[in-house]
Amino acid sequence: MRLFNTIIMAATTAIAALTSCTTDKTLLPTFESDISTIEAGAAGGNYNISIRSSKEWTVVADAPWVMVSPANGRGEVKCTIRVDSTLVNDPRETNIRFSSAGEILQNVTIAQQGFARQITPEVTERDIAASASRTDRWFEFDVETNVEFDVVAEYAGDEAWLDVDNYAVTLDRGARPRTTRLRVEWKMNTDPEQRVATLHFRAKDGAEVATNTSLAVRQAAAPLIEDNRAGDSLAIVTIHAKLECWSDNAISTTEPMNAWESVRLWEATDRSLPAPEAVGRVRDLDLSYFSTEDGVPVEVKHLKYLETLSLFGNVNTMLKSIDLCEEIATLDYLKDLRIAAFGLVSLPDNFANLGDTLETLDLNSNNFVEIPAVINSDNFPHLRVLDLASNRRAAVSDLRSIATLNEGIGIHIDMASSDVVKRLFLWEELEELALSYNYIEGRLPNFTAGEEGIRAYTTEDTKMYGDTIKWAVENKLPRILPNMRSLKINLNFMTGDLPDWLLYHPRLMEWSPTVLIYQQMESATDSHGTAVGFDNVPASTEYYFEAYPLYRGRYEYNDEME
């Protein structure tokens, strides 16, 4: 009996199992999927589809930009459909076909969007400081784009203060967006108000784009500098910082301004005090050794009563090309201006505004290629000292190669075709003139009394020189640079004869002529192929003392030139 029951139960179980298998096959459809259409983005991606089929099937994509995995199966299967990124702006469509033994079981449509035309900066706003060192005045950001574009800056004011560096967009994948990085350099804000600019990104072909195409840049306001002693202090601190001065000892924010090494203040007892309210204000400012490519900071305009300004020693001077700011010419009491070894290449249009007060102008060791036309006796009737020496950007010994140089090598003047040196020699009020170590070539100008308003020495001039200039009077020597106490024209490329007005000048012995006049560049050639040097350099001073015998006792020179 127990064996019979066991057989019955086993048979029942087998029948149930067989019935279950038969039922499962019956429940599977011939072919069924959970989706019939896929809407894909332009960037593509992976999409899942569930298949239930009682038949063996295979799948084929009609386009190479679609791939299905697995590509065949039976029963319940999950497939992954991979859609590649498009390379075009327009939408596209294709099908994938499921089939069995040549019979199409189902088509699934793949519809993919195209990439919209876009120029998309990664940020839409940027805040920057009012000032910073030159190396820190920039920012970068990425732009995702699939079109060539230009960047146009729109400013709330008149001044342009952003500069977008050159950039390149490599659109090597059609309409698929690519990322490029833009670098923007900015100028310092000198106004005590925030300023705003907007960078607009526009397609070069002029067509519309679908995304945001602008970046707002907000720059912080500069400190407010008032017209008082505190304002002077803040102006100097700002100038010191902008120049990136090496020495921190020149100024100290922990000490009063009258303790600063670089500053001298007006005192009530000063004879040239410009106004009672100038007492305690800055009279002299002297800063040396710094690193700037921006020029003299415009905050100098706040030093209202400045009488002397000296800025000397910019790093890598010969590599700089700096324009002097207009604000320098707003200083109504400036008498002595020294901007040397700075890298200047130009003076502002309003520079002549300093003519009413300026007495000393020192522009030595800059990068001028000519003597600025604004520097003349008409504009600066009170100027007594002019230093334009050592304006050389490069060292050249043969001026025939000057035409092959990319940049001006310094002050180059051919006196055969320019009268600028001649005009300087006719500037009677000058007491010191330095033109040494430039590229001045040709013959020194000769002058004739009675021409061009030039007069000869007369007995009236003995009031200036004493009764020692009898020879000059008798020989009607042209009266050139009568007040000159220091003349430096050495180490240039001059040739020809030294003129009599110079060889017999009453002050010649004060000029150290052997070193500071006669000596030109050694082993050098001018642009005409002529060896440099004067043809008639005196062998001794005897000729001079024969003309002016009373000078022997005044000047302790040996007869032989040293």
C-alpha positions in Angstrom: 0.0 0.0 0.0 2.8 2.5 0.9 4.6 1.7 -2.4 1.4 2.3 -4.3 1.0 5.7 -2.7 4.6 6.7 -3.5 4.1 5.8 -7.2 0.9 7.8 -7.4 2.6 10.9 -5.9 5.6 10.7 -8.2 3.3 10.3 -11.2 1.3 13.3 -10.1 4.4 15.4 -9.7 5.7 14.5 -13.1 2.3 15.3 -14.7 2.3 18.7 -12.9 5.7 19.5 -14.1 4.9 18.5 -17.6 1.8 20.6 -17.5 3.7 23.6 -16.2 6.2 23.5 -19.0 3.5 23.3 -21.5 1.7 26.2 -19.9 4.9 28.5 -19.9 5.4 27.9 -23.7 1.9 28.7 -24.3 2.1 32.0 -22.3 5.1 33.4 -24.3 4.0 35.5 -27.3 5.5 35.0 -30.7 7.3 38.4 -30.2 6.7 41.3 -27.9 8.8 44.4 -26.8 8.1 47.0 -24.2 8.8 50.0 -26.5 8.4 50.7 -30.1 10.1 54.1 -30.4 13.2 55.6 -28.8 13.6 59.4 -28.6 17.4 60.0 -28.3 19.2 63.2 -27.4 21.9 64.6 -29.7 24.6 63.3 -27.4 23.2 59.7 -27.8 23.4 57.1 -25.0 22.2 53.7 -23.9 18.6 52.7 -23.9 17.1 49.4 -22.6 14.4 47.3 -24.3 12.8 44.1 -22.9 11.9 41.3 -25.3 9.6 38.3 -24.8 9.5 35.8 -27.6 8.8 32.2 -28.2 10.9 32.3 -31.3 14.6 32.5 -31.9 15.2 36.1 -33.2 18.0 38.3 -34.5 18.2 42.1 -34.6 19.7 44.3 -37.3 20.2 48.1 -37.2 19.6 50.1 -40.4 22.3 52.7 -39.6 25.9 52.4 -38.3 25.2 54.9 -35.5 23.0 52.4 -33.6 24.2 49.1 -32.0 22.1 46.5 -30.2 23.4 44.0 -27.7 22.7 41.1 -27.5 21.9 40.8 -31.2 19.9 37.5 -30.9 17.9 35.6 -28.3 14.7 33.7 -27.3 12.4 33.9 -24.3 12.7 36.9 -22.0 15.7 39.0 -22.9 16.8 42.6 -22.0 18.7 44.3 -24.8 20.8 47.5 -24.7 20.5 49.9 -27.7 23.5 52.2 -27.9 23.0 55.4 -29.9 26.1 57.3 -31.0 26.4 61.1 -30.7 25.2 62.9 -33.8 27.5 65.2 -35.8 24.9 67.3 -37.3 22.4 70.0 -36.4 19.4 68.4 -38.0 17.4 65.4 -36.5 17.8 61.9 -37.9 15.9 58.7 -37.8 16.5 55.0 -38.3 15.0 51.6 -37.5 16.2 48.4 -35.8 14.5 45.2 -37.1 13.8 42.1 -35.1 13.2 39.0 -37.3 13.0 35.2 -37.2 13.7 32.9 -40.2 13.3 35.8 -42.6 10.1 37.0 -41.0 10.1 40.6 -39.6 8.8 40.4 -36.1 8.9 44.1 -35.1 10.5 47.5 -36.1 11.7 49.8 -33.4 12.1 53.5 -34.5 15.2 55.4 -33.3 14.6 59.2 -33.5 17.6 61.3 -32.6 17.7 65.1 -32.2 20.4 67.2 -33.8 22.7 69.5 -31.9 21.3 73.0 -31.6 23.7 75.8 -32.5 25.2 76.8 -29.3 27.9 79.0 -27.6 27.7 78.3 -23.9 30.1 79.9 -21.4 30.5 77.8 -18.3 29.7 80.9 -16.1 27.4 83.9 -16.8 28.9 86.2 -14.2 32.4 87.0 -12.9 33.5 89.4 -10.2 37.1 90.7 -10.2 39.1 93.0 -7.9 39.8 96.7 -8.6 43.6 96.1 -8.9 46.2 93.4 -8.8 49.7 92.8 -10.0 50.1 92.4 -13.7 50.6 88.7 -13.5 47.3 88.3 -11.6 45.1 90.5 -13.7 43.4 87.8 -15.8 40.8 85.0 -15.5 39.9 82.0 -17.6 36.7 80.2 -18.4 35.5 77.4 -20.7 33.1 77.9 -23.6 31.2 74.9 -25.1 30.4 75.6 -28.7 29.7 74.0 -32.1 30.1 77.2 -34.1 32.9 79.6 -34.8 32.3 82.7 -32.7 33.6 86.2 -31.9 33.7 87.9 -28.5 32.4 91.5 -28.4 32.8 93.5 -25.2 30.2 96.0 -24.2 31.1 98.6 -21.6 28.9 100.7 -19.4 31.4 103.6 -19.7 33.7 104.7 -22.5 36.9 103.0 -21.4 37.7 99.5 -22.7 39.2 97.5 -19.9 39.0 93.9 -20.9 41.1 92.1 -23.5 40.3 88.6 -24.7 43.4 86.7 -25.8 43.5 84.9 -29.1 41.7 81.6 -28.9 41.0 78.7 -31.3 37.9 76.5 -31.7 38.6 73.1 -33.2 35.3 71.9 -34.7 36.6 68.5 -35.9 33.4 66.6 -35.1 30.8 68.4 -37.0 28.0 69.8 -34.8 29.1 68.0 -31.7 30.1 70.7 -29.3 33.7 71.2 -28.4 35.2 73.1 -25.4 37.7 75.9 -25.7 39.3 78.0 -22.9 39.3 81.7 -23.1 41.7 84.0 -21.2 40.6 87.5 -20.4 43.1 90.2 -19.1 41.8 93.2 -17.3 42.9 96.7 -16.5 42.8 98.2 -13.0 39.9 100.3 -12.0 41.0 103.8 -10.8 37.5 105.2 -10.1 35.8 104.8 -6.7 32.8 103.2 -8.4 32.1 99.6 -9.5 32.2 99.1 -13.3 30.5 96.5 -15.4 31.2 95.0 -18.8 29.4 92.3 -20.8 31.2 89.8 -23.1 28.8 88.8 -25.9 29.5 85.6 -27.9 28.3 85.8 -31.4 28.4 83.3 -34.2 30.7 84.4 -37.0 28.2 83.5 -39.7 25.7 85.8 -38.0 23.1 83.1 -37.5 21.2 82.7 -34.2 22.2 80.3 -31.5 20.0 78.6 -29.0 21.8 79.1 -25.7 22.9 82.0 -23.4 25.7 83.8 -25.1 27.0 86.5 -22.7 29.1 86.8 -19.6 28.8 89.8 -17.2 32.1 91.0 -15.6 31.8 93.2 -12.5 34.9 95.0 -11.2 35.2 96.4 -7.7 35.5 100.1 -7.1 38.9 101.6 -6.3 39.5 103.3 -3.0 38.2 106.9 -2.7 41.3 109.2 -2.7 40.4 112.6 -1.2 42.1 115.9 -1.7 43.9 116.0 1.7 46.9 114.6 3.5 45.2 111.3 4.0 44.5 111.2 0.2 48.2 111.8 -0.5 49.1 108.9 1.7 46.6 106.5 0.1 47.7 107.6 -3.4 51.3 106.8 -2.6 50.5 103.4 -1.1 48.5 102.7 -4.3 51.3 103.9 -6.6 53.8 101.8 -4.6 51.7 98.7 -4.9 50.9 99.1 -8.6 54.6 99.6 -9.5 55.4 96.5 -7.5 58.3 98.2 -5.8 60.9 95.9 -4.5 61.7 97.9 -1.3 59.1 97.9 1.5 61.2 100.5 3.3 60.2 103.3 1.0 56.8 103.6 2.7 55.3 102.1 5.8 51.6 102.1 6.6 52.5 101.7 10.3 54.4 105.1 10.4 53.3 108.6 9.6 54.0 109.8 6.1 56.8 112.2 7.2 58.8 109.2 8.3 58.7 107.6 4.8 62.1 107.4 3.1 60.6 108.1 -0.3 58.6 111.2 0.6 59.3 114.8 1.5 56.4 117.0 2.7 55.8 120.7 2.4 56.6 122.8 5.4 55.3 126.2 6.3 58.8 127.7 6.1 59.5 126.5 2.5 60.1 129.6 0.3 58.4 128.0 -2.7 55.3 126.8 -0.8 52.6 126.9 -3.4 49.7 127.6 -1.1 49.0 127.6 2.7 46.9 124.5 2.4 49.9 122.6 0.9 51.6 122.4 4.3 51.9 118.7 5.2 51.1 117.6 1.7 53.6 115.6 -0.5 56.3 117.8 -2.1 58.7 115.1 -3.4 58.2 111.4 -4.2 61.2 109.2 -5.1 60.6 105.5 -5.9 63.3 103.2 -7.3 63.5 99.6 -8.5 60.1 98.1 -9.4 58.4 95.9 -12.0 55.6 97.3 -14.1 54.4 97.1 -17.7 51.5 99.6 -17.0 53.4 102.8 -16.7 53.1 105.5 -14.1 50.0 104.8 -12.0 47.3 107.4 -12.7 46.9 108.0 -8.9 49.8 110.4 -9.3 47.2 113.0 -10.2 46.1 113.1 -6.6 49.5 114.4 -5.4 48.2 117.9 -6.1 51.2 119.8 -4.7 54.0 117.5 -6.0 57.1 119.5 -7.0 59.5 116.6 -7.6 58.8 113.1 -9.0 61.5 110.6 -9.5 60.8 107.0 -10.7 63.8 105.0 -11.6 64.6 101.4 -12.4 62.0 99.2 -14.0 62.8 95.5 -14.4 63.9 94.5 -17.9 63.6 98.1 -19.1 64.7 97.3 -22.7 61.8 94.9 -23.2 59.1 97.4 -22.2 57.1 99.7 -24.4 55.3 102.1 -22.1 53.3 105.2 -22.8 53.4 107.9 -20.2 50.0 108.6 -18.7 48.1 111.9 -19.3 47.6 112.4 -15.6 51.3 113.4 -15.2 50.6 116.6 -17.0 47.9 117.7 -14.5 50.4 118.4 -11.8 50.4 122.2 -11.6 53.5 122.6 -9.4 55.8 120.0 -10.9 59.3 121.4 -11.4 61.5 118.3 -11.5 60.5 115.2 -13.4 62.6 112.1 -13.6 61.3 108.9 -15.2 64.4 107.0 -16.1 65.2 103.4 -16.9 61.4 102.9 -17.1 60.7 101.7 -20.7 58.9 104.8 -22.0 58.3 105.1 -25.7 56.0 108.1 -25.8 54.8 111.2 -24.0 51.1 112.1 -23.7 49.6 114.7 -26.0 49.1 117.1 -23.1 52.7 116.9 -21.9 53.3 120.6 -22.8 50.9 121.5 -20.0 53.9 121.2 -17.7 55.7 123.9 -19.5 54.8 126.7 -17.1 56.7 125.0 -14.2 59.0 122.3 -15.4 62.7 123.0 -14.9 64.3 119.5 -15.0 63.3 116.7 -17.3 65.2 113.4 -17.0 64.2 110.7 -19.4 67.4 108.8 -19.7 67.6 105.0 -20.3 64.2 104.7 -21.9 63.2 103.3 -25.3 62.3 106.4 -27.3 63.2 106.1 -31.0 63.3 109.8 -31.4 63.4 113.0 -29.3 59.7 113.8 -28.7 58.7 116.9 -30.7 56.9 118.3 -27.7 60.2 118.9 -26.0 61.2 122.3 -27.3 62.0 125.8 -26.0 58.6 127.2 -26.9 56.7 124.6 -24.8 59.2 124.6 -21.9 60.6 128.1 -21.5 61.7 127.4 -17.9 63.5 124.1 -18.6 67.1 124.1 -17.6 68.1 120.5 -17.5 67.3 117.9 -20.2 68.6 114.4 -20.1 67.8 112.1 -23.0 70.9 109.9 -22.7 71.1 106.1 -23.1 67.9 105.5 -25.0 69.0 102.3 -26.5 66.9 99.2 -26.7 69.7 97.1 -28.2 73.4 97.3 -28.7 74.4 97.9 -32.4 77.8 98.8 -33.7 77.0 99.0 -37.4 74.0 101.2 -38.3 73.9 99.7 -41.7 71.9 96.8 -40.1 69.4 99.1 -38.5 66.8 98.5 -41.3 66.7 94.7 -40.5 65.7 95.2 -36.9 62.1 94.5 -35.9 61.9 97.3 -33.3 63.4 100.7 -33.0 66.8 100.3 -31.4 66.6 103.6 -29.6 67.0 107.3 -30.4 68.3 107.2 -33.9 68.9 110.6 -35.6 70.7 111.3 -38.8 71.7 115.0 -38.5 72.0 115.1 -42.3 68.2 114.8 -42.6 66.9 116.0 -39.2 67.4 119.3 -37.5 66.2 118.1 -34.0 69.8 118.3 -32.6 70.3 121.6 -34.1 67.2 123.0 -32.5 68.4 121.7 -29.1 71.7 123.5 -29.6 69.7 126.7 -30.2 67.9 126.4 -26.9 69.7 129.2 -25.1 68.2 128.7 -21.7 69.4 125.1 -21.2 72.1 124.7 -18.7 72.6 120.9 -18.9 72.0 118.7 -21.9 72.7 115.0 -22.1 72.4 113.1 -25.4 75.1 110.5 -24.7 74.9 106.8 -25.8 72.2 107.1 -28.4 72.3 106.4 -32.1 72.9 110.0 -33.3 75.0 110.1 -36.5 76.3 112.6 -38.9 78.0 116.0 -38.5 77.4 118.4 -35.7 75.6 121.5 -36.9 77.7 124.5 -37.8 76.3 127.9 -37.1 77.0 131.3 -38.7 76.5 134.5 -36.8 73.9 136.7 -38.5 71.9 133.7 -39.8 68.8 132.1 -38.3 68.8 134.7 -35.6 72.2 133.7 -34.3 74.3 136.5 -33.0 78.0 136.6 -32.3 79.6 137.1 -28.9 79.9 140.8 -28.0 81.4 142.8 -25.2 78.1 142.6 -23.5 78.8 138.9 -22.9 81.8 139.7 -20.7 79.2 140.3 -18.0 78.6 136.6 -18.0 82.0 135.2 -18.8 84.3 138.1 -17.6 86.9 139.7 -19.8 88.3 136.3 -20.9 86.4 135.9 -24.1 88.1 138.6 -26.2 89.0 136.0 -28.8 85.4 135.0 -29.2 84.3 138.6 -29.6 87.0 139.5 -32.1 86.4 136.4 -34.2 82.6 136.8 -34.2 82.1 133.3 -32.7 78.4 132.2 -32.9 76.9 132.4 -29.5 75.5 128.8 -29.0 74.3 127.3 -25.7 75.6 130.4 -23.8 74.3 129.1 -20.4 75.4 125.5 -20.9 77.3 124.1 -17.9 77.2 120.4 -18.9 77.1 119.1 -22.4 77.2 115.3 -23.0 77.2 113.9 -26.5 79.7 111.1 -26.3 79.3 107.5 -27.4 77.2 108.3 -30.4 77.9 107.7 -34.1 79.0 111.3 -35.1 81.5 112.0 -37.8 83.1 115.0 -39.6 84.7 118.1 -38.0 84.0 119.6 -34.6 82.7 123.1 -35.3 84.4 126.2 -34.0 81.5 127.2 -31.9 82.1 124.1 -29.8 86.0 124.0 -29.9 86.1 127.6 -28.7 83.1 127.7 -26.5 83.8 129.8 -23.4 82.6 126.9 -21.2 84.2 124.0 -23.0 86.6 123.2 -20.2 83.6 122.7 -17.9 82.2 120.1 -20.1 85.1 117.5 -19.8 85.2 117.4 -23.6 87.8 114.6 -23.9 85.4 112.1 -22.3 81.9 113.6 -22.8 82.1 115.1 -26.3 85.0 113.9 -28.4 84.8 110.2 -27.6 82.3 108.5 -29.9 81.5 104.8 -30.3 84.7 102.9 -30.8 85.1 100.6 -33.9 81.6 101.5 -35.1 80.1 102.3 -38.5 77.3 104.7 -39.3 74.4 103.9 -41.6 76.4 105.3 -44.6 79.3 103.0 -44.0 81.5 105.7 -42.5 83.8 104.9 -39.6 82.6 106.7 -36.5 84.6 109.5 -34.9 85.4 113.2 -35.3 88.2 114.2 -37.8 89.7 117.1 -35.9 89.8 116.1 -32.3 92.4 118.4 -30.6 95.6 116.8 -29.5 95.9 119.2 -26.6 94.2 122.2 -25.0 97.0 124.6 -26.0 95.0 126.0 -28.9 92.2 126.8 -26.4 94.4 128.6 -23.9 96.1 130.5 -26.6 92.7 131.9 -27.5 91.6 132.4 -23.9 94.9 132.8 -21.9 93.2 134.0 -18.7 91.5 130.6 -18.5 94.8 128.8 -17.8 94.6 129.8 -14.2 90.9 129.0 -13.8 91.0 125.4 -15.2 93.6 123.0 -13.9 94.1 121.1 -17.2 97.4 119.9 -18.5 98.3 121.0 -22.0 98.1 117.5 -23.3 94.6 116.1 -23.6 94.0 113.1 -21.3 
